[in-house]
Amino acid sequence: MMIVELGTKVKDSLTGFEGIAVSRCEYLYGCVRVFVEPEQLKDGRPIEGEWFDEQRLTEESTAPVGGPNRVPPSRDP
């Protein structure tokens, strides 16, 4: 089973819903869900994201992610 990396573009194999994996939740008894935010707009507004079982998602590509840097920049003089 594939573990979805956050920031990866994914597609739900049942519905075809596509977007960026932005959150991952593991439940006590083994269920893993991933929140997917679509990149498209509908009528000029963002489309609501949805939760999917991780096993239903396939990786489409790695997407650039915003936010703080994971590795601090080097401070060479």
C-alpha positions as CSV (number, residue, x, y, z in Angstrom):
1,M,0.0,0.0,0.0
2,M,1.3,3.5,-0.9
3,I,1.7,6.1,1.8
4,V,0.5,9.4,0.5
5,E,3.1,12.2,1.0
6,L,1.6,15.6,1.8
7,G,2.0,18.0,-1.1
8,T,1.5,15.2,-3.7
9,K,-1.1,15.6,-6.5
10,V,-3.4,12.6,-6.1
11,K,-6.5,11.2,-7.8
12,D,-9.3,9.1,-6.2
13,S,-9.7,5.9,-8.2
14,L,-13.4,5.7,-7.7
15,T,-14.7,9.2,-8.3
16,G,-11.8,10.8,-10.3
17,F,-11.5,13.6,-7.8
18,E,-8.1,15.2,-8.2
19,G,-6.1,17.6,-6.0
20,I,-3.3,18.1,-3.6
21,A,-3.0,16.0,-0.4
22,V,-2.9,18.5,2.4
23,S,-3.7,16.5,5.5
24,R,-3.4,12.9,6.7
25,C,-5.3,11.3,9.6
26,E,-4.7,7.9,11.1
27,Y,-7.4,6.4,13.3
28,L,-6.9,4.0,16.2
29,Y,-8.1,0.9,14.3
30,G,-6.0,1.4,11.1
31,C,-8.2,3.6,8.9
32,V,-6.1,6.2,7.2
33,R,-7.8,9.2,5.5
34,V,-6.3,11.9,3.4
35,F,-7.8,15.4,2.8
36,V,-7.5,16.4,-0.8
37,E,-7.9,20.1,-2.0
38,P,-8.7,20.5,-5.7
39,E,-6.7,23.1,-7.7
40,Q,-9.6,24.2,-9.9
41,L,-12.2,26.9,-9.3
42,K,-15.9,26.7,-9.9
43,D,-17.7,30.0,-10.7
44,G,-14.6,31.8,-9.6
45,R,-14.5,30.2,-6.1
46,P,-12.4,27.3,-4.7
47,I,-14.0,23.9,-4.7
48,E,-14.5,22.3,-1.3
49,G,-11.9,19.6,-0.5
50,E,-12.8,16.1,0.6
51,W,-11.5,13.2,2.8
52,F,-10.6,9.9,1.0
53,D,-9.4,6.5,2.2
54,E,-5.7,6.5,1.5
55,Q,-5.9,3.1,-0.3
56,R,-8.2,4.7,-3.0
57,L,-5.7,7.4,-4.0
58,T,-3.1,7.2,-6.8
59,E,-0.2,9.6,-7.1
60,E,-0.4,11.9,-10.1
61,S,2.7,14.0,-9.5
62,T,4.6,15.9,-6.8
63,A,3.2,19.4,-6.4
64,P,5.1,22.4,-5.2
65,V,4.0,23.2,-1.7
66,G,4.0,26.6,0.1
67,G,4.6,27.4,3.7
68,P,7.7,27.4,5.7
69,N,10.9,25.7,4.4
70,R,11.5,22.2,5.7
71,V,15.2,22.7,5.6
72,P,16.6,26.1,6.8
73,P,18.7,27.8,4.1
74,S,22.5,27.7,4.7
75,R,24.1,30.9,5.8
76,D,27.3,31.0,3.9
77,P,29.3,34.2,4.3
